Structure formats: structure tokens, C-alpha cells
Amino acid sequence: MSKSTVLASLALALSLPVAALAAPFAYVPNEGSGTLSVIDTASDQVVATIPVGKKPRGTVVSLDGRTAYVSDQPNNQLVMVDLVARKAAGGIPLGESPEGVGISADGVWVAAAVEESNDVVFVDTRTHRKAFVVQVRGKNPEHAEFSPDGKYVLVSAEEGGAVDVIDFAKRAEVAQIPVGARPRGIGFSPDSRRAYVAAENANEVYVIDMATFKVLAQVPARLRSNGIAVHPDGTRVYVSNGGDASVSVLDVATNTITTTIPVGQRPWNMALTPDGKKLYVACGRSAAVSVIDTEHNVKIADIAVGKLPWGVAIR
């Protein structure tokens, strides 16, 4: 290899985002420990533990893999975490008791559900400032998730029995869709045409047509269904069952559960690797993350993390 080729290859490597240079990391907010565990998904080992507030919950990662945004519930802020230096790097005020956060596909916007004020705060990642706030009708919002096309944000309200629909361009709520009691996790099909919402007290998953904002199907799940993760190929939806210590696999073609996989205690929020081959499940009462091989639908590891892991973020 010539010297010029070597230099060109080095320059290309240096220009790539952190996430492109290695297997992706999984980031786990531990609400009982006030930390963010960093898991190397190649080895399934914890490689770092980062202090991040008092009670970290919702977590998303920037497109370049350099920054995590973590809601810190008692401090009412969104903590920015430098993932290269692996340390907290400031906070953005949100409002009282923020929970789940979502990030737009272009990485520009972070949406944070704020429980006590029943609203969603939108943060511009270019300025690291709160840009605008949208009030929702549902009480005690837990999750706020962008559709992949960026048109809508769905918000699950624990006390509402419904999900609120925010039209992002209009900066306003445009619909409310009734679902079962205590809606929690939200996921979208890759084409944004369908949304999947787990209702914890109903033990069901609701399939929503995003063109009409109507429920297309109610799929029975296991006890206390709450977390949702959609496979990148759009054929499967994973549902964590908090009271059943399991994850169910929903076939989107038939809207039926095809298999259920045992995991740790109180599985909550989850994330898939970009290739869809592994699912990482935060298991709160086990203080661990269960790893599922999605090709064979089996648990392949339990990774010890901090106390009460709330979820997983992978970019």
C-alpha cells in the first residue's frame, strides 16, 4: 500500500463519527445509581460507568455518537453527556419531573416528556437550548417519540388511557388516540405508517394507523406490557412484559405474538443494534441488561449494570 493511500485511509477514519469506528455502544441509565452504564455490544461487557444526575431515565444519542441526552428527573433537566470524554457536560432546564426522551431522525431535535406540567419540551441540539413547548391533553406523559419521517411525535400519558399526537410542523397537538390503561412504550414502523403502543395495565399492544390516527388492532401481550422496540426491517415488534420477566415477539404481518423469551426481572425499555441482530433489555429488579439474539429468539447474556436500569439507548 502506498504512503498516499495510507494517509487517505487515516484521514477518512479521522473524519468518521465515533459510532462508525467500532461496534455500537449501548447506554443504560440507572435511576437507582445515578449513572450511565456503557456496554460494548461487540463483547457485551460494561466498559465505563458515567455519573449523570440523581435519577437518570430517558436517554438518546446524537447522530455522531458523541453526545447523550439524559433526563434527570429530580433535577428537572436534560443532562448532556460527552461520550468521548465520558463525563457530564452541562444541563438544559426542562420542567418538573422529565421522563422519556426521543430524538428526530436528523438528530436536530430532542423531545422530552415532562410529567408534572403535562407537556413536551423540544430542545434544539444545535444550540443546546429549549426551543418550544407543546401542552398535551394526557396526564403524566411518560414517553415522547418521533416518527421516522419527522412529521409527528407520539406521547404516552400514564393516566390518560390515550396517546397524544403532536404535529411537529404545526408545533401543536392535533389528535388524541384512545388506547388501553396506562400506555407506556411507543415504536414506529420504519416507513412511519404504523405505531405500536404498549398499555401496561391492559396487557395489550395497540397498532395505530398514522394516516387516520385510528387503532387497527389490539394484540394481547403478557403481564404489564410496557416497552416497545421495532426491528429495523419492520417485520417484528418486541414487547417487554414487566410483570412476566419476558419479552414477546409480535409478527406485524399477522398482528400476533409468535414467541416469548424469558429475561431478567421487571424488563422495561429496550433498544436494538442497528443491524437488528441483538436486543438489549433493561431489567430493573435484576440490576442487569438481558441480551437477546433476535435471529434465534434466545437470551444470550445478562450484563450487570447499576441499580434499577430504566432503559437502553443505541445509536
N, C-alpha and C positions, 0 to 999 in steps of 0.2 A: 504494500500500500504506500502511495506517495505521501510526502510530507504535506502537500496541499490538501490531499484527501483527508488525512488525519485531522488537520486543523479545521476543515469544513465540518467534519463529523462532530468535533468538540464544540464548535460554535453552535451547531444545531442543538446538541444536548443542553448547552447552557441556556438556550432560548426557550426550551420547553418548560411548561409548568411542572411544579413538583410532582403532581399526581401522575404525569406521563412518564416519569423516570423510573418508577418501581410499581410493584403491585399496590393497589389502593390500601389506604389505612381505613379502619373503622373507628369511629369516635363515639364513646359511650359516656353520656352524662350520668353521674352517680349522685342522686339527690340526697342520699344519706351521708355521703362523704365530702360533698362539695368539690368534687374532682371530675376531670375528663380523662377516661382511660383511652389510650391509643393502642389499637390492635393492628399488627401487621397481618394482612389477610393471606399472605403467602405462607407464613409459618404458624398462624393462629396463636401468636404469643403477644402478651402485653409488652410494648417496648417503651412506654412512657406513661406517667400519670401527672396531669397538669392541674394545680389548684385553680378553681374557677367559681368564685362566689360561694354562697351559703347553701343554695338548693337548686343546682342546675337541672334544667328539664329539656325543653325543645332545643334542638341543635341542627344546624345546616352548615354546609361547607361551600366556600366560594368556588367558582369555576376553575380557578388556577390552583386550587388546593392549598393555598397559603393562609387562609383565614377561616376560622369557625365563628359562627354567631350562636351564642348560647343564652337562653333566657334564664335569668337568676331570679326566682320567684320572690324571696323575701326582700331583696334589694331593688325590686321593681325596675330592672334594667336588662338590656341586651348586652352581654359581655362579648367583646371581640377578643379572640384568641389567635395569637401569632403561632401558626402551626409549624413554621420553620424554626423559630426560637423556642417553641413550646412553652409559652407563657402568656398570661392575660395581658391585653394591650389596650385597656380602656373600656368604657361602658357608655351605652346610649339609653337615656331615660325612656321608659315605656308607659308606665302607669301601674296601678296596684295589682299584683299577682299575675304576671305574664306566664303563659304555659307553652303550648305548641307553637312552633315557627315553621314557615315554609319559605322557599326561595324560588324565584321565577327562573324559567329555563335559560334566560340570557344572563342570569346572575346579578342583575341590576337591583332587584327589589327583594327585600325580606319582609314577610308579613308575620306579625306576632299577635296571637290571640290573648287578650287581656281580660281576665275573669271578672274582676270587681266592677269595672266600668262598662262591661258588655260591648266591647269594641275591638277592632283590629287596627293595629298601628303598622304603617308602612314606612320602612326605613330604606333610604337610598344608599346603596353600598358605595357609590362614587364619592359621596360627601360624608358618609357615616353619621347622618342626621335623620331625625324623624321628619318625613315629608308631608304625610297627611294621615288622618284617622277616619275610619268608617264605622259608624254605630251599627250594631246588628240587633235584630229583634230577639234572638235567642238569649237565654240567660246562662251565664257561666260558660262562655266559649272556651273550648279546650284545644282544638286544632284549627289551623288555617292553612289550606293547601292550594297552590296554584295549579290550574290545568296546564298541561304541557304546552298548549298553544298560547298561554298567557292571557286568555280572554276573561277567565273567571277565577275567583277564589272561593272555595267552599269552606264554610265554617261550621264545625260541630259544637252544639251547645248542650252541655250535660243535662241541664234542667229544662231543655226546650222540647225534646221529642221531635226535633226537626234540624235540618241543616239550612243555613242561610247562604244565599248566593250573592256574591259581590261581583258586579260588572267592573272590571279593572279600569277600562277606559272612561267609564262614567263616574268612577270613584264613589259608587253608591250601591246599596243593596237593591236587587231587582226582583228577588223571589225568595220564598221560604218553602222548603220541601219537607212535608211530614214524613218521619221515619219512626222507628221504634224507640223505646225508652232508653235514655242515656246514650246518645250517639257519641262515638269516640273517633277511632281511626278512619282516615279518608285516603283513597287512592284513585288514580285515573288510568284508563286505558291509554296506551301510547298515542293514539290518534285523538284523544280528548273527547271522544264521543260518549264514553260511559264513565260513570263514577261509582265507586264502591264504598259504602259506609257501614262500619260495624256498630251495632247497637248493643251495648253491654248488658243491659237489664232485659232486653228482648231475646238475647241469644240468637241474633239473626244478622245477616248481611243484606243490605239493600242495594239493588242495582238501579242506577239512575240514568235516564236518557238526558244528556246535557243539551240536546236541541229543544226539548219540550219541558225540561225540569219535572219530569214525571217518573215515578217508581215503576220500573219494568218487572222486577222480580224481588221476592223476599226469600232468601235462602236460609234455611235452618242451619245454625252453627252449633258449637258446643258451649259449655257453661261460661258465661261472662266474656263473650267475644269482644275484643276491643282494638287490637292492632291490625293494620292493613298494609300489605306490600304487593305491588303488581309486578309480575315478571316482565323484563324488557321486551320479550316477544309478544306480550299481550295475551297469551293463551291461558295463563294461570294467575290466580289471586291467592295470596297467603293470608290466613286469618289466625291471629293469636287468640287463644282461649284462656283467659286469666284464671278462671276457676277450675280448669280441667288440666292444667300443665301440659298443654299441647298446642300444635299449630295445624290447622286444616288447610287442605289444598282445594280451591274452587276451580272447576273447569268452566271457563267463560262461555264455551260453545253451548253447554247444556245447563249452566247455572246450577250445578250440583256439586256437592263435596265428594271428591273421589278418594281421598285418603286423609288420615290424621296421624301426626307424628308426635310422639312424646318428647317433651323438652323439660327445662327446669321449672321451678315453682313461680307462679304468677308471671307468665310471659306477658309482655306489654308491647312496646313499639319495636319495629324491626326495620331492617334495610337489606337490600340485595347488592351483591357486587355488580359492577357494570355489565359483565358477561352473563349474569344471571345464574351462575353455577353454585353460588353459596348464598345462604340466607342467614343473617345474624340476628338473633332474638334476645332482647334484654329480658332477663328473668329476675324480677325484683327480689323475691324472697330467697332466691338461691345465691344472690350476690354474684351472678355469673351471666355470661352470654353463651347461649346454645348456638352451635353452628350446624346448619342443615345442608347436606348435599342434595341439591334440587333435582339432579339427574336421576338419583335413586330414591329420593324421598326418605332419607335416613339422617338421624343426628350423628355427626362425626366427631364432635368435641363439645366440651363445656369449658369455657375460659373464665377463670376467676377474675373479677374486676372489683370495683368499690361497692359500698353499701347502697342497696336499693337502686340499681341501674334503671333508668327511665326509658331509654330508647337507644337507637343507633343511627349514626349518620355516615354515609359513604359517598364520596364524590368519585 
